[in-house]
Amino acid sequence: MFCGSSAGDKPAYLQSAIDAGRTLTERGIGVVYGGGRVGLMGALAGAVLAAGGEIIGVIPEALAAREIAHRGLTQLYVVGSMHERKALMAAESDAFLTLPGGFGTLEELFEAVTWRQLGFHDKPCGVANVEGYFDGLLQFCDAAAEHGFVYARDRAGLFARPSVGETIDELLRRLASAKVVAE
């Protein structure tokens, strides 16, 4: 799970993290995330823990104080670098789901998408487009495909929750279906 260390400016962003944590736990799915206890990361972790789920955090030592590492997780890995963080998160994950966030969230998402494109993994990647937060990003991805910089199959591999009415659970079902197809 990739998401912001800030809460953003709309209550729906924070609620999406809570809903994701609760829904994943209800489905018996453990969560791997960035290890912080603030912003959307903290809301996600809190929801998973409150529902009795398993959550693994991975945070670089340099960010442990800044993003305020969550010490109440099922497991917390404090690693030496962002590269180690992303590699461990990828190794521990079966799929990647992205909630609203900033540059770090986008960088993690696009690394996972790029690794899938290059064949380093076949794990599905999804974006929860909460209140249209990722509309511009998804339009950019479509344009990159239209202009020949991204293959259509690779663009199709980045799933998005297209409408406000679709739930996190529906996006998770689509990601699970993609995983079955990919295997």
HELIX and SHEET records of a PDB file:
HELIX    1   1 PRO A   11  GLU A   26  1                                  16    
HELIX    2   2 GLY A   39  ALA A   50  1                                  12    
HELIX    3   3 GLU A   61  ALA A   64  1                                   4    
HELIX    4   4 MET A   82  GLU A   92  1                                  11    
HELIX    5   5 PHE A  103  GLN A  117  1                                  15    
HELIX    6   6 VAL A  130  GLY A  132  5                                   3    
HELIX    7   7 ASP A  135  GLU A  146  1                                  12    
HELIX    8   8 ALA A  152  ALA A  156  1                                   5    
HELIX    9   9 ILE A  168  ALA A  182  1                                  15    
SHEET    1   A 3 VAL A  31  TYR A  33  0                                        
SHEET    2   A 3 ILE A  55  PRO A  60  1                                        
SHEET    3   A 3 GLN A  75  VAL A  79  1                                        
SHEET    1   B 3 PHE A  96  THR A  98  0                                        
SHEET    2   B 3 CYS A 125  VAL A 127  1                                        
SHEET    3   B 3 LEU A 158  ALA A 160  1                                        
END                                                                             
